[in-house]
Amino acid sequence: MNHVLTAKQYTKETLEELFTLTDDIKNNPQKYAKTLDGKIVAVMFYEPSTRTRLSFETAALRLGGQVISTENASANSSGKKGETLEDTVKVLQGYADAIVIRHSSDTWPQDAIKVAQVPILNAGAGKGEHPTQALLDVYTIREHRKTLDGVKVAILGDLLNGRTIHSLLRLVSLYNNVEVYGLSKECFALPQEYIDMLNAREIEYKKCNNFDDIPKDVDILYHTRIQSERFEGDFGKEEYIINKEVLNKFSENTIVLHPLPRNEEIATDIDDDPRAMYFKQAHNGLYVRMALFVQALSK
């Protein structure tokens, strides 16, 4: 069964297979317009979302499928009454051919697949992983650079709680001669398990203290907002802000990515810079998620 649960499940070969399909869908959308004809996708989001939820729903609709959903399952589903996620999955798989879930638990995918009889797609698991976001991130980098071999990536912001960062590192570490740089407040430093994972794949993680520590020819500046919903207390404002002055320190080939939504960490004065690709990145999410549905539900 073609679940999408974690970035760990992918190899370079399966990524290339997915991205080749994504290219074809993006270039020939009408070819796939009836791929999910007669299929129903259930979308259960226990946490807020704009891009992920709507792109998943749009992906199913553009493939000819139908959608049943709730945008606030924590308040508007039986989860509010204490129903377990496993019971919800048992019920929904009687209504739908695939289930897309976002939940605050880091480990909910492992619980869901114990009972799943239809494909489960992870649309975000607490501060753990967000594999489909990482897939569209890597697809965007591939589209820009043609390859991820030799890529230099700087990750910024909330590296502790940013699940998009965690999944992204698992995918980029599959490639050769990768360099990873990290810049964050100490309280949002990258967890050691991801540093160990990079080291195990012979990738040195280079911790930075300021923008000047990041190579000027870095390929990717990947920023994330402070995930204030993941902790109690006030850790202040983001210290490392990418604005026009900062971006101009880097190469004309350096691109800026962000999973969005942004707060103050990316200034609007770079939105018109061709290196600012976060909106293109968001739009690519539609095509990657269409490809995931095709893989999960198409014969």
Rosetta blueprint (number, residue, H / E / L):
1 M L
2 N L
3 H L
4 V E
5 L L
6 T L
7 A H
8 K H
9 Q H
10 Y L
11 T L
12 K H
13 E H
14 T H
15 L H
16 E H
17 E H
18 L H
19 F H
20 T H
21 L H
22 T H
23 D H
24 D H
25 I H
26 K H
27 N H
28 N L
29 P H
30 Q H
31 K H
32 Y H
33 A L
34 K L
35 T L
36 L L
37 D L
38 G L
39 K L
40 I E
41 V E
42 A E
43 V E
44 M E
45 F E
46 Y L
47 E L
48 P L
49 S L
50 T L
51 R H
52 T H
53 R H
54 L H
55 S H
56 F H
57 E H
58 T H
59 A H
60 A H
61 L H
62 R H
63 L L
64 G L
65 G L
66 Q E
67 V E
68 I E
69 S E
70 T E
71 E L
72 N L
73 A H
74 S H
75 A H
76 N H
77 S L
78 S H
79 G H
80 K H
81 K H
82 G L
83 E L
84 T L
85 L H
86 E H
87 D H
88 T H
89 V H
90 K H
91 V H
92 L H
93 Q L
94 G L
95 Y L
96 A L
97 D L
98 A E
99 I E
100 V E
101 I E
102 R E
103 H E
104 S L
105 S L
106 D L
107 T L
108 W H
109 P H
110 Q H
111 D H
112 A H
113 I L
114 K L
115 V L
116 A L
117 Q L
118 V L
119 P L
120 I E
121 L E
122 N E
123 A E
124 G E
125 A E
126 G L
127 K L
128 G L
129 E E
130 H L
131 P H
132 T H
133 Q H
134 A H
135 L H
136 L H
137 D H
138 V H
139 Y H
140 T H
141 I H
142 R H
143 E H
144 H H
145 R H
146 K L
147 T L
148 L L
149 D L
150 G L
151 V L
152 K E
153 V E
154 A E
155 I E
156 L E
157 G L
158 D L
159 L L
160 L L
161 N L
162 G L
163 R H
164 T H
165 I H
166 H H
167 S H
168 L H
169 L H
170 R H
171 L H
172 V H
173 S L
174 L L
175 Y L
176 N L
177 N L
178 V L
179 E E
180 V E
181 Y E
182 G E
183 L E
184 S L
185 K L
186 E H
187 C H
188 F H
189 A L
190 L L
191 P L
192 Q H
193 E H
194 Y H
195 I H
196 D H
197 M H
198 L H
199 N H
200 A H
201 R L
202 E L
203 I L
204 E L
205 Y E
206 K E
207 K E
208 C E
209 N L
210 N L
211 F H
212 D H
213 D H
214 I L
215 P L
216 K L
217 D L
218 V L
219 D L
220 I E
221 L E
222 Y E
223 H E
224 T L
225 R L
226 I L
227 Q L
228 S H
229 E H
230 R H
231 F L
232 E L
233 G L
234 D L
235 F L
236 G L
237 K L
238 E L
239 E L
240 Y L
241 I L
242 I E
243 N L
244 K H
245 E H
246 V H
247 L H
248 N L
249 K L
250 F L
251 S L
252 E L
253 N L
254 T L
255 I E
256 V E
257 L E
258 H L
259 P L
260 L L
261 P L
262 R L
263 N L
264 E L
265 E L
266 I E
267 A L
268 T H
269 D H
270 I H
271 D L
272 D L
273 D L
274 P L
275 R L
276 A E
277 M L
278 Y H
279 F H
280 K H
281 Q H
282 A H
283 H H
284 N H
285 G H
286 L H
287 Y H
288 V H
289 R H
290 M H
291 A H
292 L H
293 F H
294 V H
295 Q H
296 A H
297 L H
298 S L
299 K L
